[in-house]
Amino acid sequence: MPGPQQRIVIHAGFHKTGTSTAQAVLRKNRAILRAETAMILPFGLKSVRSAARGFSTWRDPSALARAAIRFGCRVQEMKLKPARKLLVTSEELSGHMPGRGDLADYSAAPELMRAYAEALEQLFGKRLWLSFVFSLRGAEEWLKSAHGEHVKSSRMVLDFDSFRQRYSGASDLPAIVAAIREAVAPHEVRETWLEDTAARRLGPAGPLLDAIGLSDARRAALGPVAPVNRALPEAVLCELLAINRSRRSDADARAAKRALLSALSDQTRTR
């Protein structure tokens, strides 16, 4: 007879759907959550994220194997006691965000999720109770947010209209979730919309706590956080885009962007 169920929830994205805010809630309340749920946050998944990003870019089977092996080893390092819950969260478990170079969509995600599921099946066998949670967002808003993030963090030179035309297929997040559901069957796959969590006290972290089955008493003790990594003003995005399009070196461009964002942060604090 199998022992007690090993309940594991994997929150693997998607980028720009409130994941940073959800993770901030978990970090803030880690001491309270620890009594009931073990967690692995993005910082604790560096090697897995690196392999997942590599696979999403190159589709090299060896990178997929590395992602699975590293994920299994990381979970094993937790030395979970029987029946102790585990929540794992990082949007980069699904690979790079589309729009990076030639990466057009999240089509690597189903293979990555299947690889993680197989790693856990090997560790826990029939005791495994596995649920995947994916946060989604309306297509137009997702494209705007993804474009803004690329403009801020890379040398993205496309304006929004050009970005939308080139990467519009990436915004069909429900289609990717459907492919993931098929790839990881019979394990559970949940989807939640950022627009639906805005009014919840714990914002986009709420559905993760639902999936892990956090007790009402523990949930009531958790504190909310303000939304993290919000969209930049349009004027600032235009300035960042101009820097990206300039002939500055990458190092000089990064310095100019840091200065611009630092000035914006100072202005926000003094208001």
C-alpha positions in Angstrom: 0.0 0.0 0.0 1.3 3.5 -0.8 2.0 5.8 2.1 0.5 9.3 2.7 0.0 11.4 -0.4 2.8 13.8 -1.4 1.0 16.9 -2.4 3.0 19.1 -4.8 1.9 22.2 -6.7 4.0 23.7 -9.5 3.3 27.3 -10.5 5.2 27.7 -13.8 4.0 30.9 -15.2 3.2 32.6 -17.3 5.4 35.7 -17.4 3.6 39.0 -16.9 0.5 37.5 -15.3 1.1 38.5 -11.7 3.8 35.9 -10.9 6.1 38.4 -9.2 3.4 39.7 -6.9 2.3 36.1 -6.0 5.9 35.2 -5.1 6.3 38.4 -3.1 3.3 37.3 -1.0 4.9 33.9 -0.4 8.2 35.5 0.6 6.6 38.0 3.0 4.6 35.2 4.7 7.2 32.5 4.5 7.5 32.1 8.3 3.7 31.5 8.6 3.5 29.2 5.6 6.5 27.1 6.7 4.5 25.4 9.4 2.2 23.8 6.8 3.9 24.1 3.4 7.4 23.8 2.1 8.3 26.2 -0.7 10.8 26.5 -3.5 10.9 30.1 -4.9 12.7 31.3 -8.1 16.0 31.9 -6.3 16.2 28.3 -5.3 15.7 27.1 -8.9 18.6 28.7 -10.6 20.0 25.6 -12.3 16.6 24.4 -13.3 15.6 27.7 -14.8 18.9 27.9 -16.7 18.2 24.5 -18.3 14.6 25.3 -19.0 15.5 28.6 -20.7 18.1 26.7 -22.8 15.6 24.1 -23.9 13.0 26.7 -24.8 15.6 28.5 -27.0 17.3 25.6 -28.7 15.0 22.6 -28.1 18.0 20.5 -27.3 16.9 17.1 -25.7 20.0 17.2 -23.4 18.7 20.6 -22.0 15.3 19.0 -21.4 17.0 16.1 -19.6 19.1 18.5 -17.5 16.0 20.5 -16.5 14.2 17.3 -15.4 17.2 15.9 -13.5 18.0 19.2 -11.8 14.3 19.6 -10.8 14.1 16.2 -9.3 17.4 16.7 -7.4 16.1 20.1 -6.1 12.9 18.5 -4.8 14.8 15.6 -3.3 17.1 18.1 -1.4 14.0 19.3 0.4 13.9 16.0 2.3 10.1 16.3 2.6 8.5 14.4 5.4 5.6 12.1 4.5 2.5 14.1 3.6 4.3 17.5 3.8 3.0 19.8 1.1 5.4 21.5 -1.4 4.8 24.6 -3.5 7.2 25.4 -6.3 7.0 28.6 -8.2 8.9 30.3 -11.1 7.7 31.4 -14.4 11.0 30.4 -16.0 10.2 26.8 -15.4 8.4 27.3 -18.7 11.5 28.7 -20.3 12.2 32.2 -21.7 9.4 34.7 -22.2 8.4 34.8 -25.9 9.8 37.8 -27.7 13.4 37.0 -26.7 15.2 36.7 -30.0 13.4 34.2 -32.3 11.4 32.6 -29.5 7.9 32.9 -30.7 5.7 31.3 -28.1 5.5 28.9 -25.1 5.4 25.7 -27.1 8.3 24.3 -25.0 6.2 24.4 -21.9 4.3 21.2 -22.4 7.5 19.2 -22.8 9.0 20.8 -19.8 6.0 20.2 -17.6 5.9 16.5 -18.6 9.6 16.2 -17.7 9.0 17.7 -14.3 6.1 15.4 -13.7 8.1 12.3 -14.7 10.9 13.4 -12.3 8.4 13.6 -9.5 6.8 10.3 -10.4 10.1 8.6 -10.1 10.6 10.1 -6.6 7.2 9.5 -5.1 5.5 6.9 -7.2 1.8 6.3 -6.5 2.0 8.7 -3.5 2.3 11.7 -5.7 -0.5 14.2 -5.9 0.6 16.8 -8.4 -1.1 19.9 -9.6 0.1 22.5 -12.1 -1.2 26.1 -11.8 -0.9 28.6 -14.6 -1.9 32.3 -14.3 -3.2 33.9 -17.5 -4.0 37.3 -18.8 -6.0 38.8 -21.6 -4.1 38.7 -24.9 -3.8 42.4 -25.6 -2.7 43.3 -22.0 -0.3 40.4 -22.0 1.4 41.6 -25.2 1.6 45.2 -23.9 3.2 43.9 -20.6 5.6 41.5 -22.4 6.7 44.2 -24.8 7.3 46.7 -21.9 9.4 44.1 -20.0 11.5 43.4 -23.1 12.1 47.1 -23.7 13.1 47.5 -20.1 15.3 44.5 -19.7 16.8 43.9 -23.1 17.8 45.7 -26.4 14.3 45.3 -27.8 14.0 47.7 -30.7 10.4 46.9 -31.9 7.7 49.3 -31.1 4.5 47.8 -29.7 2.6 47.5 -33.0 5.5 45.6 -34.6 6.0 43.5 -31.5 2.3 42.6 -31.5 2.3 41.7 -35.1 5.4 39.4 -34.7 4.5 37.7 -31.4 0.7 37.7 -31.3 0.6 33.9 -31.3 2.4 33.9 -28.0 -0.6 35.6 -26.3 -2.9 32.6 -26.7 -2.1 31.3 -23.2 -5.2 29.1 -22.9 -4.0 27.1 -26.0 -0.7 26.4 -24.3 -2.5 25.4 -21.1 -4.6 23.0 -23.1 -1.4 21.4 -24.6 0.1 21.2 -21.1 -3.0 19.5 -19.7 -2.7 16.8 -22.4 1.0 16.4 -21.9 0.9 15.9 -18.1 -2.4 13.8 -17.9 -3.6 12.4 -15.5 -2.2 15.1 -13.3 -4.3 18.2 -12.5 -3.8 21.5 -14.3 -5.5 24.6 -13.1 -5.7 28.0 -14.8 -6.4 31.4 -13.2 -6.8 34.8 -14.7 -5.0 37.8 -13.4 -8.0 40.0 -14.0 -10.1 37.7 -11.7 -7.6 37.9 -8.8 -7.3 41.7 -8.6 -10.0 41.9 -6.0 -8.7 39.1 -3.8 -7.0 40.1 -0.6 -3.8 38.1 -1.5 -4.1 38.9 -5.2 -2.6 36.3 -7.6 -1.2 34.3 -4.7 -4.7 33.2 -3.8 -5.1 30.5 -6.4 -1.7 29.0 -5.4 -2.9 28.7 -1.8 -6.1 27.2 -3.0 -4.2 24.6 -5.0 -2.0 23.6 -2.1 -5.0 23.4 0.2 -3.8 25.9 2.8 -6.0 25.9 5.9 -8.4 28.8 6.5 -6.8 29.7 9.8 -3.3 29.9 8.2 -4.6 31.9 5.3 -6.2 34.4 7.5 -2.9 35.2 9.1 -1.2 36.0 5.8 -0.4 39.6 4.9 -1.0 41.1 1.4 1.6 43.0 -0.6 1.3 45.8 -3.1 1.5 44.8 -6.8 5.1 44.2 -7.9 6.8 45.0 -11.3 3.9 47.2 -12.5 3.9 48.7 -16.1 6.0 51.7 -16.7 4.6 55.0 -17.9 4.4 55.2 -21.7 6.8 58.2 -21.8 9.4 56.2 -19.9 9.0 53.2 -22.3 9.6 55.5 -25.2 12.8 56.8 -23.6 14.0 53.2 -22.9 13.2 52.2 -26.5 15.2 55.2 -27.8 18.2 54.0 -25.7 17.8 50.5 -27.1 17.8 51.8 -30.7 20.8 54.0 -30.1 24.4 53.2 -31.1 25.5 52.9 -27.4 27.3 49.8 -26.3 25.3 47.3 -24.3 27.1 48.4 -21.2 26.4 52.1 -21.8 22.8 51.3 -22.7 22.3 49.3 -19.4 23.8 52.2 -17.4 21.5 54.8 -19.1 18.5 52.6 -18.5 19.4 52.1 -14.8 19.8 55.9 -14.4 16.4 56.5 -16.0 14.6 53.9 -13.9 16.4 55.1 -10.7 15.2 58.7 -11.4 11.7 57.4 -11.9 11.9 55.4 -8.6 13.1 58.5 -6.8 10.2 60.6 -8.2 7.7 57.9 -7.1 9.1 57.8 -3.5 8.9 61.6 -3.1 5.2 61.9 -4.2 
